[in-house]
Amino acid sequence: MHSLELRFKYPDAKTAETVMKALDPDNGGYVSTVQQDNILIFRMKAENAGSLRNTADDLLACIKIAEETIGLGAR
């Protein structure tokens, strides 16, 4: 089993919560998300590296869209 944890820091807790809520529908069963104040922690597991990479790629694409939608622009 392979695992990956990604952390994203936002300007404030409200922004982090907004991004987290935007991603919840897409992450069901694949990615768990924890908010610690203004930081989002994404954890994912997969049976093989290829599946883990696909999950991470999808997550990063969704994060980018959510951030652009709320006006954060490129990270």
Secondary structure in CASP SS format (residue, H / E / C, confidence):
PFRMAT SS
TARGET T0000
AUTHOR 0000-0000-0000
METHOD secondary structure of the structure
MODEL  1
M C 1.00
H E 1.00
S E 1.00
L E 1.00
E E 1.00
L E 1.00
R E 1.00
F E 1.00
K E 1.00
Y C 1.00
P C 1.00
D C 1.00
A H 1.00
K H 1.00
T H 1.00
A H 1.00
E H 1.00
T H 1.00
V H 1.00
M H 1.00
K H 1.00
A H 1.00
L H 1.00
D H 1.00
P H 1.00
D H 1.00
N H 1.00
G C 1.00
G C 1.00
Y C 1.00
V E 1.00
S E 1.00
T E 1.00
V E 1.00
Q E 1.00
Q E 1.00
D C 1.00
N C 1.00
I E 1.00
L E 1.00
I E 1.00
F E 1.00
R E 1.00
M E 1.00
K E 1.00
A E 1.00
E C 1.00
N C 1.00
A H 1.00
G H 1.00
S H 1.00
L H 1.00
R H 1.00
N H 1.00
T H 1.00
A H 1.00
D H 1.00
D H 1.00
L H 1.00
L H 1.00
A H 1.00
C H 1.00
I H 1.00
K H 1.00
I H 1.00
A H 1.00
E H 1.00
E H 1.00
T H 1.00
I C 1.00
G C 1.00
L C 1.00
G C 1.00
A C 1.00
R C 1.00
END
